[in-house]
Amino acid sequence: MVELRCRRCDSAAEGLDAAPLPGAVGQLVLAGTCGACWDLWREEQVKLINENKLSPAKAEDYEFLVDRMKGFLKLE
């Protein structure tokens, strides 16, 4: 793991081992998110999926989750 400055918690921490998503979004997460904040996002994502009855396989639901993730992780 690489140490980085997490954009969400603004601490120097170990990053992720690999990009958690494909493409540019995954690289953005990899470059600016620590493992602890990624775990927090995964918990939040489950809540969003359940509360909003989302299906990440559907393009519109996936985009909704990506937008929320960027805000949550302060990647925008």
Secondary structure, 3 states (H helix, E strand, C coil): CCEEECCCCCCEEEECCCCCCCHHHHHHHHHHCEHHHHHHHHHHHHHHHHHHCCCCCCHHHHHHHHHHHHHHCCCC
